[in-house]
């Protein structure tokens, strides 16, 4: 499924829309683990981000898929993780 386009456009615009509609948040992969360095994670291209489900009326909350984010293009794609 690599290379499938997930979201594109202005990151902030999508994040605001998604968080209101579905109760989710994007965070850098590895946040909260020992030795995680946000500066190093932000310098990578693509950045690995996790979708964290905050609210789900009919299912589980917590971890969602991992996406590759290309900040230069405001583009997200599926990863194999």
N, C-alpha and C positions, 0 to 999 in steps of 0.2 A: 504494500500500500504506500510505499515510499514515493514522495513527490506529489501526493494528492494535495491540492490546495484546500486549506481549511478556512482561513480568514485572511483578508488583506485590507489595506487602507490604513487609516490613522489608528495606531494602537490604542490611544486613550479613548477614542470614539467607540471602538468595539468593546473595550473593557467596561466603560460606563453602561453601554446598552446591555451587555451580557450580565453584568452584576445585578442590574435591576430586574431583568426578565427571568433569569434562572437561578439567581443566588449563587454565583460562583466568583472565584478570585484566581488570578494568575500569580504564581510565585516562581522564583528561580528554583530549579531542581537542586535539592540538597540542603535547603534552608533548615536549620535546626539540628543538623548533624555535626559531630565533632570535626573540627578542622575546616569547616566551610568558610570560604572567603568571598564575600559578595563582590569585592572589587575585581577579583580574578574572574568570577563567573560573568560579570558584566562586560569584560573585555573579549570574551569568546564570541566567535561568529561561526555558526549560529549559537544563540543562547538557548539552553535547554530550560523550558518552563513547564511547570505542572499546573493543570487545571484542578483547583480544589473546590469541590461542591459543598457549598455552605447550607443550602436548603434543597430538599427534594421531597416533594409532597408524597410521592408513591414509591420511594426507593431509598437506597443507601446514601449517606453523605460521606465526605472525606475525599480520598484520592480519586482523581480522574486521569485522563490520558496525559502523556508527556508530549509536548510539541517542540519543534525547533522554530525559534523566532529569529528572523533576519531584520534587525532594527533599521538598517539602511533603507530597506524597502517596505517596512511595515508589513511583513509577510510571515505567516505561520504555516508550517506543514507538519504532517504526521511523522512520527518517528517509529522505529521498530520496538521501542521500549515500552 
